[in-house]
Amino acid sequence: MVQARLEELNLPDILTFNDGNRVENKDMWPRRRAEIIQLLGSQVYGFSPPPPPDVYWNIESRDDMAFANKAVHSVVSLKFETPKGEFSFPVHLIIPKTTVPPPLFLNIAFRQNIPDIYLPVEEIIDQGFAIASFCYQDIVPDCDDGFVSGLADMYGAKNRKPDEWGKISMWAWAASRVMDYAQTLDSIDKNRIFCVGHSRLGKTSLWCGAQDERFAAAVSNDSGCSGAAISRDKTGERIQQITSRFPYWFCKSYQKYIGKEQDLPFDQHWLLALLAPRPVYVASGSEDNWADPYSEFLACVAASDAYKLLGKKGFVYEDRFIEPDEFLHDGDIGYHLRKGPHFLSRYDWQMFMRFMDKHFL
Ligand code: GTR
């Protein structure tokens, strides 16, 4: 049933080079991966500038007895130089008092709140995961302001070219700066750092993990259109709706695909494939028709080709769409369908942690 649907959709092949040649073995993958980044960068999210030479920081506050003395909670001001001088933003770091350095979720957040309705901090630290969380609005405001504030202003994005970064790329780039900082910490396990985000920030998390291979895995929750969901024949939100409401999330070139999903030289399973061979997790809400869970599921199936090329399992599923509250954790691509609407719930977090425990313990 799922396979038949994919055949109908006739998606662009991950394993065919732009010149039409086949990607035959894993040694050819880095070259193909570079082509995919080039295409998604120039056509969807926009290219980001190179990283700053250095990040530095101040510890603004530190609570050694946070969350009933189970964790250390610091607020760090992260800084780096830009063409217009220093830029800084706050990052919350919560490290549980475990005997070995814990894995870390790098959370791209809607709000600075610790905890937050989307971030059940105690449940996460109780299961031995550390958290680094920053608010996306502290990077660049989520509005169509002509790119005149925050990080956009520092890099002169007001005059961006058609293939230069939109705000999803800016938030993803900022998450990589938090990763630069995380690489300096001995109190966490640097080999188990996972980026995570919900909705627009789920799209951001995937694009971040796709480009930055220091992330051991990426998690997207309800990321939908221009995130984990296949664009061809998608229900709910489509390129037309997303680019008219949020043109500034993307590069200008993306506009040319409005109403032309069939002509896209790629589809969103390519974004998931960029995570290969690293685990990637896609979570959907069963009533989130705007995001379209089934199209997210289809992307997981179709992205498997890259994983299999690299000797991994990819997505392990039966040839059917799953029921609400079922989950699929056996493959390198994990998926669950939470019963309910668009939201990032405790259940979702429990599933992310369960998947990471399975793949990284
Ligand atoms: C919606 C948008 C979606 C999704 C969501 C969110 O309005 O259409 O693509 O990103 O916002 O971020 O909550």
Residues whose N, C-alpha, C, O or C-beta is under 5 A from the ligand:
A	BS01	GTR	H198 S199 R200 S223 C225 E237
